[in-house]
Amino acid sequence: MKASGRFTLDDRLPADYFTTTLRSDVLAGLGAQPRTLPPKWFYDKRGSDLFEQITLLPEYYPTRAEQEILVERAPEIAALTRAVTLVELGSGSSRKTRLLLDALSAEGTLRRYAPLDVSATALAEAGRAVGRDYPGLHVSATVADFETDLVLPPEAGPRLVAFLGSTIGNFDSGQRASFYRTLAGAMSQDDVLLLGADLVKDSETLVRAYDDAAGVTAEFNKNVLHVLNRELCADFEPAAFDHVALWNEHEERVEMHLRSRIAQTARIPALGLSVEFVGGDSVRTELSCKFRRDSLTAELHAAGFMVHHWWTDSSNRFALLLTGRRGHEL
């Protein structure tokens, strides 16, 4: 635990977390058929910077759509929840969160902001900035992987748990069900979940959002190979792979792949692994599920949640859901 004034940082990750988890993920993913790599390995410093660029691209509507909803609805969310603590899962830079911080501060209830992320550096930078800009607000940051260790900070309630940006779409249906159950078990009866979800729409708009004309998303996708080269002494040649984004209509999700242009062998000495590719072979690096109101509400209900409010942007591209454990009233 590190503490400085109104800012604390609790690191729950084992000292060897990144090395052990990366090795395990690469061995499991590249040894499977079809081959996959988890999207969390995009996000080293370079990958995080590239994603920030993506959020500003004309094709990438989710960030703007979610922000539009927050601008309009944050005061209502604050009045409905009267949260004493704002918990944010996967907080990153905490940029959009400031709309909630402003609204909850204006409501007069907020006392603590509790971001949770795997990046201690991002948490320290964002947490200290929030503490500086919101005098009197305590910031309790937690370094943890909420996919495997979802323990909500034991702060005063009621707590508003924000899971923004449609990160929920990176989980397949089984992973979502497990996540919902774990989260329901961690939340008290007074807590409320604010969930961001990208909605099903025409395939052209969806694919463009993940395959921009400037090629930023392609560089972001290939960044996972740079991470493997650096961390595992691999010899992937990013230029020998094409970025591919496609709409899987049956699963209603966008998939990002890295497709080998040629027959090649990638060696990963740290794992004693060689991966053979023929031209056209691919590795799936991300799935981004898109949602419909009825099915998403049913998913949450099956895990013990009740959706109280469903808000969308003016173009019905993105939704924010305010939901609590069944039996909770707003």
Backbone hydrogen bonds in HBPLUS format (Angstrom, degrees):
<---DONOR---> <-ACCEPTOR-->    atom                        ^
c    i                          cat <-CA-CA->   ^        H-A-AA   ^      H-
h    n   atom  resd res      DA  || num        DHA   H-A  angle D-A-AA Bond
n    s   type  num  typ     dist DA aas  dist angle  dist       angle   num
A0002-LYS N   A0009-LEU O   2.82 MM   7  5.06 164.0  1.84 145.4 150.8     1
A0009-LEU N   A0002-LYS O   2.69 MM   7  5.06 153.0  1.76 151.2 158.0     2
A0004-SER N   A0007-PHE O   2.71 MM   3  5.21 158.3  1.76 165.7 170.2     3
A0007-PHE N   A0004-SER O   3.00 MM   3  5.21 161.7  2.04 124.3 129.1     4
A0139-VAL N   A0006-ARG O   2.84 MM 133  6.14 169.8  1.85 167.0 170.5     5
A0008-THR N   A0139-VAL O   2.92 MM 131  6.37 154.8  1.98 160.6 168.6     6
A0141-ALA N   A0008-THR O   2.81 MM 133  6.00 156.3  1.87 162.5 154.8     7
A0010-ASP N   A0141-ALA O   2.86 MM 131  6.23 162.6  1.89 150.2 153.3     8
A0143-VAL N   A0010-ASP O   2.80 MM 133  6.08 160.9  1.83 144.8 151.0     9
A0012-ARG N   A0143-VAL O   2.84 MM 131  5.65 157.0  1.89 148.6 155.2    10
A0017-TYR N   A0014-PRO O   3.00 MM   3  5.03 159.4  2.04 119.3 117.8    11
A0020-THR N   A0016-ASP O   2.91 MM   4  5.90 171.6  1.91 165.4 167.8    12
A0021-THR N   A0017-TYR O   2.82 MM   4  5.76 167.1  1.83 155.8 160.3    13
A0022-LEU N   A0018-PHE O   2.95 MM   4  5.77 159.1  1.99 139.8 146.6    14
A0023-ARG N   A0019-THR O   3.08 MM   4  6.13 166.9  2.09 147.0 151.1    15
A0024-SER N   A0020-THR O   3.01 MM   4  6.15 161.0  2.05 145.4 151.2    16
A0025-ASP N   A0021-THR O   2.85 MM   4  5.99 163.8  1.88 152.7 157.2    17
A0026-VAL N   A0022-LEU O   2.93 MM   4  6.07 162.4  1.96 154.7 159.2    18
A0027-LEU N   A0023-ARG O   2.96 MM   4  6.07 166.0  1.98 150.6 154.9    19
A0028-ALA N   A0024-SER O   3.00 MM   4  6.09 165.2  2.02 147.9 152.5    20
A0029-GLY N   A0025-ASP O   2.79 MM   4  5.75 162.5  1.82 145.5 151.7    21
A0030-LEU N   A0026-VAL O   2.93 MM   4  5.68 164.9  1.95 143.9 148.9    22
A0031-GLY N   A0027-LEU O   3.19 MM   4  5.75 128.5  2.47 126.3 137.5    23
A0032-ALA N   A0029-GLY O   3.38 MM   3  5.39 161.1  2.41  99.9 105.3    24
A0036-THR N   A0029-GLY O   3.08 MM   7  4.62 161.1  2.12 111.2 116.7    25
A0284-ARG N   A0035-ARG O   2.92 MM 249  6.26 166.8  1.94 146.8 142.3    26
A0037-LEU N   A0284-ARG O   2.89 MM 247  6.34 142.6  2.04 158.4 159.1    27
A0041-TRP N   A0038-PRO O   3.31 MM   3  6.27 171.4  2.32 125.1 127.0    28
A0042-PHE N   A0039-PRO O   3.02 MM   3  5.65 168.3  2.03 123.3 124.7    29
A0043-TYR N   A0040-LYS O   3.40 MM   3  5.98 153.9  2.47 111.6 116.6    30
A0044-ASP N   A0042-PHE O   3.09 MM   2  6.23 137.8  2.28 103.0  92.9    31
A0048-SER N   A0044-ASP O   2.86 MM   4  6.01 159.8  1.90 157.7 162.7    32
A0049-ASP N   A0045-LYS O   3.02 MM   4  6.24 157.2  2.08 147.6 153.7    33
A0050-LEU N   A0046-ARG O   2.92 MM   4  6.19 155.3  1.98 149.7 156.8    34
A0051-PHE N   A0047-GLY O   2.91 MM   4  6.17 152.7  1.99 145.7 153.1    35
A0052-GLU N   A0048-SER O   3.02 MM   4  6.31 152.1  2.10 144.9 152.1    36
A0053-GLN N   A0049-ASP O   3.12 MM   4  6.48 147.3  2.23 141.6 150.2    37
A0053-GLN N   A0050-LEU O   3.09 MM   3  5.04 117.8  2.50  91.8 107.1    38
A0054-ILE N   A0050-LEU O   2.94 MM   4  6.30 148.6  2.04 145.0 154.3    39
A0055-THR N   A0051-PHE O   3.05 MM   4  6.39 152.8  2.13 152.2 157.5    40
A0056-LEU N   A0053-GLN O   3.07 MM   3  5.42 150.8  2.16 107.5 116.4    41
A0057-LEU N   A0054-ILE O   3.00 MM   3  5.25 162.2  2.04 113.0 118.8    42
A0060-TYR N   A0057-LEU O   3.20 MM   3  5.40 137.4  2.39 102.5 113.6    43
A0065-ALA N   A0061-TYR O   2.90 MM   4  5.97 165.5  1.92 166.9 171.5    44
A0066-GLU N   A0062-PRO O   2.91 MM   4  6.00 166.1  1.93 152.8 156.3    45
A0067-GLN N   A0063-THR O   2.99 MM   4  6.09 157.4  2.04 144.1 151.0    46
A0068-GLU N   A0064-ARG O   2.91 MM   4  6.10 150.7  2.00 144.8 152.5    47
A0069-ILE N   A0065-ALA O   3.21 MM   4  6.55 154.8  2.27 145.8 151.2    48
A0070-LEU N   A0066-GLU O   2.99 MM   4  6.31 161.0  2.02 150.6 156.1    49
A0071-VAL N   A0067-GLN O   2.84 MM   4  6.04 160.8  1.88 155.0 159.6    50
A0072-GLU N   A0068-GLU O   3.23 MM   4  6.44 156.8  2.29 142.6 148.0    51
A0073-ARG N   A0069-ILE O   2.74 MM   4  5.82 158.7  1.78 155.8 163.0    52
A0074-ALA N   A0070-LEU O   2.85 MM   4  5.02 152.7  1.92 138.9 140.0    53
A0076-GLU N   A0073-ARG O   2.94 MM   3  5.19 116.4  2.36 106.7 122.9    54
A0077-ILE N   A0073-ARG O   2.85 MM   4  6.11 158.4  1.90 160.6 168.0    55
A0078-ALA N   A0074-ALA O   2.90 MM   4  6.11 160.1  1.94 154.6 159.5    56
A0079-ALA N   A0075-PRO O   2.99 MM   4  6.20 155.1  2.05 142.8 149.4    57
A0080-LEU N   A0076-GLU O   2.89 MM   4  6.08 154.6  1.96 149.2 156.1    58
A0081-THR N   A0077-ILE O   2.97 MM   4  6.04 162.7  2.00 151.9 156.0    59
A0082-ARG N   A0078-ALA O   2.84 MM   4  5.41 154.8  1.91 140.3 148.4    60
A0084-VAL N   A0158-PRO O   2.86 MM  74  5.65 153.4  1.93 154.0 161.7    61
A0111-ARG N   A0084-VAL O   2.75 MM  27  5.32 167.4  1.76 145.8 144.1    62
A0112-ARG N   A0084-VAL O   3.14 MM  28  6.54 152.5  2.22 156.1 160.3    63
A0085-THR N   A0158-PRO O   3.43 MM  73  6.67 163.6  2.46 144.3 146.4    64
A0160-LEU N   A0085-THR O   2.92 MM  75  6.36 159.8  1.96 162.3 168.6    65
A0086-LEU N   A0112-ARG O   2.96 MM  26  6.44 156.8  2.01 154.9 159.9    66
A0114-ALA N   A0086-LEU O   2.73 MM  28  5.97 172.0  1.74 156.3 157.3    67
A0087-VAL N   A0160-LEU O   2.83 MM  73  5.98 158.0  1.87 147.2 154.8    68
A0162-ALA N   A0087-VAL O   2.70 MM  75  6.08 166.9  1.71 167.1 168.4    69
A0088-GLU N   A0114-ALA O   3.15 MM  26  6.33 152.9  2.22 122.9 128.2    70
A0116-LEU N   A0088-GLU O   2.75 MM  28  5.96 145.5  1.87 173.0 173.6    71
A0089-LEU N   A0162-ALA O   2.98 MM  73  6.29 162.3  2.01 164.1 169.0    72
A0090-GLY N   A0116-LEU O   2.69 MM  26  5.69 131.1  1.92 149.2 165.4    73
A0091-SER N   A0116-LEU O   3.31 MM  25  6.06 152.7  2.39 131.4 138.7    74
A0094-SER N   A0091-SER O   3.01 MM   3  5.26 152.3  2.09 142.2 136.5    75
A0098-ARG N   A0095-ARG O   3.31 MM   3  5.92 158.6  2.36 111.4 116.7    76
A0099-LEU N   A0096-LYS O   3.10 MM   3  5.95 157.0  2.16 122.5 127.2    77
A0100-LEU N   A0097-THR O   2.93 MM   3  5.28 124.6  2.24 106.3 120.0    78
A0101-LEU N   A0097-THR O   2.89 MM   4  6.25 158.4  1.94 151.8 159.1    79
A0102-ASP N   A0098-ARG O   2.81 MM   4  5.87 160.5  1.85 143.6 148.5    80
A0103-ALA N   A0099-LEU O   3.16 MM   4  6.26 160.5  2.19 136.5 141.8    81
A0104-LEU N   A0100-LEU O   2.86 MM   4  5.98 169.2  1.87 156.5 159.5    82
A0105-SER N   A0101-LEU O   2.90 MM   4  5.90 151.9  1.98 143.1 151.3    83
A0106-ALA N   A0102-ASP O   2.91 MM   4  6.11 156.0  1.97 146.2 152.9    84
A0107-GLU N   A0103-ALA O   2.94 MM   4  6.17 141.8  2.09 140.0 150.9    85
A0108-GLY N   A0104-LEU O   3.12 MM   4  6.35 125.4  2.43 131.8 144.9    86
A0108-GLY N   A0105-SER O   3.02 MM   3  5.05 136.3  2.22  95.6 108.4    87
A0138-HIS N   A0111-ARG O   3.14 MM  27  6.38 174.8  2.14 149.7 148.2    88
A0113-TYR N   A0138-HIS O   2.82 MM  25  6.27 157.4  1.87 160.9 168.7    89
A0140-SER N   A0113-TYR O   2.86 MM  27  6.25 153.9  1.92 152.0 160.7    90
A0142-THR N   A0115-PRO O   2.95 MM  27  6.39 154.3  2.02 157.1 165.2    91
A0117-ASP N   A0142-THR O   3.16 MM  25  6.68 153.1  2.24 159.6 167.8    92
A0144-ALA N   A0117-ASP O   2.99 MM  27  5.72 146.4  2.11 122.3 131.2    93
A0123-LEU N   A0119-SER O   3.07 MM   4  6.26 161.2  2.11 147.8 153.3    94
A0124-ALA N   A0120-ALA O   2.88 MM   4  6.02 158.7  1.93 147.2 153.0    95
A0125-GLU N   A0121-THR O   3.00 MM   4  6.21 166.5  2.02 153.9 157.1    96
A0126-ALA N   A0122-ALA O   2.94 MM   4  6.00 172.0  1.95 152.3 154.8    97
A0127-GLY N   A0123-LEU O   2.71 MM   4  5.52 156.0  1.76 143.5 152.0    98
A0128-ARG N   A0124-ALA O   3.09 MM   4  5.96 161.1  2.12 138.9 144.0    99
A0129-ALA N   A0125-GLU O   3.15 MM   4  6.25 153.0  2.23 140.4 148.3   100
A0130-VAL N   A0126-ALA O   2.91 MM   4  6.14 158.7  1.96 151.6 157.0   101
A0131-GLY N   A0127-GLY O   2.94 MM   4  6.12 162.4  1.97 146.2 151.5   102
A0132-ARG N   A0128-ARG O   2.90 MM   4  6.06 147.1  2.01 141.9 150.5   103
A0133-ASP N   A0129-ALA O   2.99 MM   4  6.18 153.9  2.06 146.4 153.1   104
A0134-TYR N   A0130-VAL O   2.90 MM   4  5.91 130.3  2.15 149.4 160.9   105
A0137-LEU N   A0134-TYR O   3.03 MM   3  5.68 162.5  2.06 142.2 144.8   106
A0148-THR N   A0145-ASP O   3.05 MM   3  5.72 145.9  2.17 117.0 124.8   107
A0149-ASP N   A0145-ASP O   2.68 MM   4  5.53 148.3  1.78 160.3 169.8   108
A0155-GLU N   A0153-PRO O   2.73 MM   2  5.57 139.1  1.89 108.7  95.6   109
A0192-VAL N   A0159-ARG O   2.96 MM  33  6.44 156.4  2.02 161.7 168.9   110
A0161-VAL N   A0192-VAL O   2.76 MM  31  6.07 168.2  1.77 167.6 170.1   111
A0194-LEU N   A0161-VAL O   2.78 MM  33  6.04 164.7  1.80 154.7 156.9   112
A0163-PHE N   A0194-LEU O   2.84 MM  31  6.12 170.4  1.85 170.2 169.6   113
A0196-GLY N   A0163-PHE O   2.96 MM  33  6.29 160.0  2.00 153.6 149.1   114
A0169-GLY N   A0166-SER O   2.94 MM   3  5.50 154.0  2.01 111.7 119.2   115
A0170-ASN N   A0167-THR O   2.90 MM   3  5.52 166.2  1.92 120.5 125.1   116
A0171-PHE N   A0168-ILE O   3.21 MM   3  5.76 166.3  2.23 114.9 118.9   117
A0289-CYS N   A0169-GLY O   2.70 MM 120  4.32 168.5  1.71 126.3 123.6   118
A0176-ARG N   A0172-ASP O   2.85 MM   4  6.07 157.8  1.90 160.2 167.5   119
A0177-ALA N   A0173-SER O   3.03 MM   4  6.22 161.3  2.07 145.7 150.3   120
A0178-SER N   A0174-GLY O   3.12 MM   4  6.36 160.9  2.16 147.4 152.0   121
A0179-PHE N   A0175-GLN O   2.91 MM   4  6.09 158.3  1.96 147.7 154.2   122
A0180-TYR N   A0176-ARG O   2.83 MM   4  6.05 167.9  1.84 161.1 163.2   123
A0181-ARG N   A0177-ALA O   3.10 MM   4  6.27 164.0  2.13 147.0 151.2   124
A0182-THR N   A0178-SER O   3.02 MM   4  6.23 162.3  2.05 149.3 154.2   125
A0183-LEU N   A0179-PHE O   2.86 MM   4  6.05 163.6  1.89 155.1 160.1   126
A0184-ALA N   A0180-TYR O   2.82 MM   4  5.99 161.1  1.85 153.4 158.5   127
A0185-GLY N   A0181-ARG O   3.05 MM   4  6.24 150.3  2.14 142.6 150.3   128
A0186-ALA N   A0182-THR O   3.06 MM   4  6.34 133.5  2.28 139.3 151.9   129
A0186-ALA N   A0183-LEU O   3.04 MM   3  5.02 129.1  2.31  95.0 109.0   130
A0187-MET N   A0183-LEU O   3.00 MM   4  6.18 135.5  2.20 149.5 160.8   131
A0191-ASP N   A0188-SER O   3.19 MM   3  5.36 154.6  2.25 105.4 112.9   132
A0193-LEU N   A0323-THR O   2.65 MM 130  5.15 173.8  1.66 174.6 172.4   133
A0323-THR N   A0193-LEU O   2.85 MM 130  5.15 168.5  1.86 155.1 159.1   134
A0195-LEU N   A0321-LEU O   2.90 MM 126  5.09 156.1  1.96 145.5 151.9   135
A0321-LEU N   A0195-LEU O   2.86 MM 126  5.09 160.8  1.90 146.5 153.1   136
A0197-ALA N   A0319-ALA O   2.92 MM 122  5.27 159.1  1.96 158.2 158.9   137
A0319-ALA N   A0197-ALA O   2.87 MM 122  5.27 162.9  1.90 158.3 163.7   138
A0291-PHE N   A0198-ASP O   2.92 MM  93  6.20 156.9  1.97 140.8 148.1   139
A0199-LEU N   A0317-ARG O   3.10 MM 118  5.61 162.4  2.13 151.3 149.0   140
A0200-VAL N   A0291-PHE O   3.06 MM  91  5.46 153.8  2.13 135.4 135.0   141
A0206-LEU N   A0202-ASP O   3.27 MM   4  6.56 161.9  2.30 150.3 155.7   142
A0207-VAL N   A0203-SER O   2.88 MM   4  6.01 171.2  1.89 156.7 158.5   143
A0208-ARG N   A0204-GLU O   3.06 MM   4  6.12 164.9  2.08 148.1 152.8   144
A0209-ALA N   A0205-THR O   3.22 MM   4  6.37 145.7  2.35 140.3 148.4   145
A0210-TYR N   A0207-VAL O   2.95 MM   3  5.33 147.2  2.06 109.4 119.3   146
A0211-ASP N   A0208-ARG O   3.20 MM   3  4.89 165.4  2.22  99.4 103.8   147
A0215-GLY N   A0212-ASP O   3.21 MM   3  5.55 154.5  2.28 106.8 114.3   148
A0219-GLU N   A0215-GLY O   3.18 MM   4  6.48 155.2  2.25 145.0 150.2   149
A0220-PHE N   A0216-VAL O   2.93 MM   4  6.22 154.2  1.99 147.9 156.0   150
A0221-ASN N   A0217-THR O   2.82 MM   4  6.03 158.1  1.87 149.5 154.6   151
A0222-LYS N   A0218-ALA O   2.99 MM   4  6.22 166.3  2.01 150.3 153.6   152
A0223-ASN N   A0219-GLU O   2.99 MM   4  6.06 121.0  2.35 135.4 150.1   153
A0223-ASN N   A0220-PHE O   3.17 MM   3  5.11 140.3  2.34  94.2 105.8   154
A0224-VAL N   A0221-ASN O   3.38 MM   3  6.27 161.9  2.42 119.7 122.2   155
A0225-LEU N   A0222-LYS O   2.92 MM   3  5.52 139.2  2.09 113.4 123.7   156
A0226-HIS N   A0223-ASN O   3.04 MM   3  5.00 116.2  2.46  94.4 110.1   157
A0227-VAL N   A0223-ASN O   2.96 MM   4  6.33 151.7  2.04 151.2 159.2   158
A0228-LEU N   A0224-VAL O   3.04 MM   4  6.34 156.8  2.10 144.3 149.6   159
A0229-ASN N   A0225-LEU O   2.89 MM   4  6.12 158.3  1.94 148.6 154.9   160
A0230-ARG N   A0226-HIS O   2.96 MM   4  6.13 159.2  2.01 146.8 152.1   161
A0231-GLU N   A0227-VAL O   2.86 MM   4  5.90 172.4  1.86 157.0 159.7   162
A0232-LEU N   A0228-LEU O   2.91 MM   4  5.30 151.5  1.99 135.0 142.5   163
A0235-ASP N   A0267-ARG O   3.08 MM  32  5.75 135.1  2.29 150.6 162.4   164
A0240-ALA N   A0237-GLU O   2.83 MM   3  5.51 159.5  1.87 125.1 132.1   165
A0241-PHE N   A0238-PRO O   3.08 MM   3  5.55 158.6  2.12 120.0 121.2   166
A0261-ARG N   A0240-ALA O   2.89 MM  21  5.59 173.3  1.89 158.1 155.9   167
A0242-ASP N   A0259-ARG O   2.79 MM  17  5.07 161.0  1.82 142.6 146.8   168
A0259-ARG N   A0242-ASP O   2.89 MM  17  5.07 165.7  1.91 148.6 150.9   169
A0244-VAL N   A0257-HIS O   2.99 MM  13  5.06 158.4  2.03 149.6 147.3   170
A0257-HIS N   A0244-VAL O   2.77 MM  13  5.06 157.7  1.82 151.9 157.6   171
A0246-LEU N   A0255-GLU O   3.00 MM   9  5.46 157.5  2.06 151.2 158.5   172
A0255-GLU N   A0246-LEU O   2.87 MM   9  5.46 162.3  1.90 158.8 164.8   173
A0248-ASN N   A0253-ARG O   2.80 MM   5  5.34 170.0  1.81 168.3 167.0   174
A0252-GLU N   A0248-ASN O   2.77 MM   4  5.60 118.5  2.15 142.1 160.3   175
A0253-ARG N   A0248-ASN O   3.20 MM   5  5.34 153.5  2.27 134.1 142.0   176
A0290-LYS N   A0252-GLU O   3.02 MM  38  5.90 173.6  2.02 155.4 153.5   177
A0254-VAL N   A0288-SER O   3.04 MM  34  5.06 162.8  2.07 133.5 130.5   178
A0288-SER N   A0254-VAL O   2.75 MM  34  5.06 155.0  1.82 156.5 161.0   179
A0256-MET N   A0286-GLU O   2.84 MM  30  5.09 166.3  1.86 148.2 151.5   180
A0285-THR N   A0256-MET O   2.85 MM  29  5.66 152.0  1.93 138.9 148.2   181
A0286-GLU N   A0256-MET O   3.42 MM  30  5.09 153.4  2.49 134.9 130.8   182
A0258-LEU N   A0283-VAL O   2.87 MM  25  5.25 149.1  1.97 142.7 152.7   183
A0283-VAL N   A0258-LEU O   2.90 MM  25  5.25 145.5  2.02 136.1 146.8   184
A0260-SER N   A0281-ASP O   2.71 MM  21  5.45 163.4  1.73 173.6 175.7   185
A0280-GLY N   A0260-SER O   2.80 MM  20  5.30 169.9  1.81 149.7 153.3   186
A0264-GLN N   A0277-PHE O   2.90 MM  13  5.22 151.6  1.98 133.4 141.6   187
A0277-PHE N   A0264-GLN O   2.78 MM  13  5.22 159.1  1.82 172.7 172.2   188
A0266-ALA N   A0275-VAL O   2.92 MM   9  5.13 164.9  1.94 147.4 149.4   189
A0275-VAL N   A0266-ALA O   2.76 MM   9  5.13 164.5  1.79 152.1 157.6   190
A0268-ILE N   A0273-LEU O   2.72 MM   5  5.14 165.6  1.74 171.1 169.2   191
A0271-LEU N   A0268-ILE O   2.96 MM   3  5.68 154.7  2.03 122.4 129.9   192
A0273-LEU N   A0268-ILE O   3.24 MM   5  5.14 174.5  2.24 133.0 132.7   193
A0272-GLY N   A0269-PRO O   3.03 MM   3  4.75 148.1  2.14  96.5 106.5   194
A0281-ASP N   A0278-VAL O   2.96 MM   3  5.63 168.0  1.97 145.1 146.5   195
A0296-LEU N   A0292-ARG O   3.02 MM   4  6.04 166.0  2.04 161.3 165.7   196
A0297-THR N   A0293-ARG O   2.96 MM   4  5.98 162.2  1.99 150.9 156.2   197
A0298-ALA N   A0294-ASP O   3.02 MM   4  6.17 151.3  2.11 142.1 150.1   198
A0299-GLU N   A0295-SER O   2.94 MM   4  6.19 153.2  2.02 144.6 151.6   199
A0300-LEU N   A0296-LEU O   3.09 MM   4  6.34 166.3  2.11 152.5 154.8   200
A0301-HIS N   A0297-THR O   2.93 MM   4  6.10 156.8  1.99 145.5 152.7   201
A0302-ALA N   A0298-ALA O   2.95 MM   4  6.11 155.2  2.01 149.8 155.3   202
A0303-ALA N   A0300-LEU O   3.06 MM   3  5.22 136.2  2.26  99.4 111.7   203
A0305-PHE N   A0300-LEU O   2.89 MM   5  5.12 160.4  1.93 141.9 138.3   204
A0304-GLY N   A0301-HIS O   3.03 MM   3  5.12 163.2  2.06 107.1 111.9   205
A0326-ARG N   A0304-GLY O   2.78 MM  22  5.64 158.8  1.82 149.3 147.9   206
A0306-MET N   A0324-GLY O   2.76 MM  18  5.60 158.3  1.80 166.7 174.4   207
A0324-GLY N   A0306-MET O   3.13 MM  18  5.60 153.1  2.21 151.1 151.2   208
A0308-HIS N   A0322-LEU O   2.84 MM  14  5.70 153.1  1.91 153.4 162.0   209
A0309-HIS N   A0322-LEU O   3.22 MM  13  5.06 155.3  2.28 138.9 142.7   210
A0322-LEU N   A0309-HIS O   2.94 MM  13  5.06 162.7  1.97 140.5 144.7   211
A0311-TRP N   A0320-LEU O   2.91 MM   9  5.24 173.6  1.91 157.5 159.7   212
A0320-LEU N   A0311-TRP O   2.82 MM   9  5.24 154.6  1.89 149.0 157.2   213
A0316-ASN N   A0313-ASP O   3.04 MM   3  5.24 165.3  2.06 112.8 116.8   214
A0328-HIS N   A0325-ARG O   2.90 MM   3  5.70 158.6  1.94 150.2 153.3   215
